[in-house]
């Protein structure tokens, strides 16, 4: 099964359903809607759940809005700062929408 890594600080938000998207650069746009992926923590590769990919959509950094921030469970200002820290000077991004897959 393919996997996706997410920072440990997002694990509780994902498991509670508060975080329903992740924003990535071109290197991670390869996920397919309908597929299941193993969710791993970035820091230690700990498995913490399975995600069903709902969609993968292209977006420009300047198009990020409050709706995206809500889906990330943070403010828009915080979201933009996090994205700029992880992907400095990246304008083309991809929003990967998902739900926690429950057996």
N, C-alpha and C positions, 0 to 999 in steps of 0.2 A: 504494500500500500504506500502510495506517495505520502510525503509529510510536508508540513508547513511549520516554521518556527515563529514563535511569538514571545515577546519579552515577558518574564515572570510576572511583572506588575500588572499584566493584562489577564492573567489566568482566571482570577475570581470574576472579573467582568464578563469574560467569555462563558464561564460555567453558569453564571446567573442570567445570561441572555442580555446583558446591558451593552455588550460590545458585539456588533453584528457585521462589521466590516474591518478590513485591514487595507492599508494603502501601501502599495509597493512600486518599485521602479520597473523598468522594462525587463530586467533580468528575471523577474518573478511573475510575469504575466501569463505563464504557461498553464495555469490551472483551468479546468473545464467545468462548465456548469453541469450539475448532476453528479459530479464525482465526489467520492469520500476521501478525505485526507486525514492522516494522523496529526493531531496538534501536539507539538513539542515545545518545551520552554527553550528559548534561545541560549540561555546561559549554561544549562546543564543537560539539555536534550531529554528532559523528563517528559514522558507521555502523560497527557492529562485529559484527553478526550478525542473524539472524532468530529470533524466538521463536514457538513455537506455544502459544497460550493453552489451558490445560487446564480451568481453572475460575475463576470470580469469585464469592467468597463473602463475605457480610456478617459482620462481627465487631465486638464492642465492645472498646475498648482494654483494659479490665480482663480480658478473656478471652485475651489473648495469653499463650502458654505456651512451655515449652522446645522443643516440637516446631516451633513457628513460628520460634523463634530458630535452631534447627538448619538449617531450610530457608533462612534468611537468612545462614547461616554466621557467626553471632555468638552471644554469650551473651544470655540473656533480659534482663539488666540493661542491656546495651549496646543491644539492640533497642528497649527502652522509651525509653531516652534519645534515640536517633536519631528515633523516631517523635514524641516530644514536641517535639523541636527543629524538625522539619519541619512538623508539624501541631499546634501548641500548642492546648490546650483542646479538641481534637477527640476525641469519644468513639466515634463511628460510623466504622468503617474498612472497607476491602474488601481481601481477600487475593486477589491475582491469581497463580494457579499457572501455571507455564510450563515448557517444555523448550526447549533450544536446538535449532532446526531444522537438521538436516544434510541436505545435498543428496544 
